[in-house]
Amino acid sequence: MISIKKYSNRRLYNTDTSSYITQADIVNLIKKKIPLNIMDVNKKDITSSILMQIIIEKQATGKNLIPEE
């Protein structure tokens, strides 16, 4: 499982690769079915809220991440 940290400046850090990643990188990890979790600086699991944020932002731009069927 990949652990990702979200810092207060909204940046996401992949602890496995020791590099910053984008929301698009998270989408690619999900498409590859790679398990991940996202923690904030207080070590609270915020995976579901970040995934919802990605879905909402993509929907606003007209891209469907979730199939309608």
Buried (B, 14 or more C-beta within 10 A) or exposed (E): EBEBBBEEEEEBBBEEEEEEBEBEBBBEBBEEEEEBEBBBEEEEEBBEEBBEEBBEEBEEEEEEBEEEE
